[in-house]
Amino acid sequence: MLSAVLRVDSPQSGMILETLRPEAGRELPRTKVSVAGDGGSVTVSFEASDSTAMRAALNSYLGCIKITEDISKITGE
């Protein structure tokens, strides 16, 4: 089993956390994801049965984080 931990330090950490929580609740094939927030950071933990599943999960969550930060910049939040 592969594992990875992604920590995001961002002024938008609260918004990122709220965006990722529903995603972590979804079942992904061959992957388990948990999300936690701590003040100004968000920690996303991944476990995957193979490298393809890990890459897909990381890409998905990184994409969500990028979109959340882009929207925050546009709206000024």
N, C-alpha and C positions, 0 to 999 in steps of 0.2 A: 504494500500500500504506500502510495506517495503522499506527502503532506507539505503544505506551504502556509506561511502566515504573511499576510499583507497588512501593513500598518499605514494609515493615511493620516498625516497631521495637516489639518486644514481649518481655516476660519469657518468653513461651511460644514464642519464635521457633524453637526446636528442634523442638517438637511441630508447629508450623505447617509447617515445612520438610518433615518426614516425612509429613505429611498431603497436601501439595501435590505431592510428587515423583511418586507414581503417576498423579496427574491430568495432569501435564505429559507423561507418556509416552503418554497416549491421543491419538489423532488426532481433532481437531475440524475440521469442515468450514470451509474458507477461513481457518483460524487456525493460527498456530504460537506455542507458549508454551514458555518456558524458566524454570526456577526455580533460584535460587542462595542459599546462606546464608552469612552473614559475622558470626560472633559473635552479637550480640543483634538482628540484623535478617535479614529475608528479602526478596529482590528477585525480582519476577516480571516478565518481559519478554513483551510481547504483540506480535504482528504479525498483521494481519488484512487481507483483501482489500477489505472494505467495513465501513461503520459498524454494520450490523446484526450481523455476525459479531463485531466488536469488543465491542459492548455485551453480547452473549450470553456471551462469554468472561469479560469483567470481572465480570458478575453472578455467573457460576458460581464463579469463584475467590474473590470477596468473600464469597459465601455459605459456602464451605468454611472460610475464615478465621474468620468469625463463629461458626460452629458449633464449630470447634476451640477458640476462646477461651471460649465458653460452657461447653463440657464441662470445660475446664481449671478454670474457676471452681467448677463443681459438685463436681468430684473433689478440688479443692485441690492440684492439681499445678502 
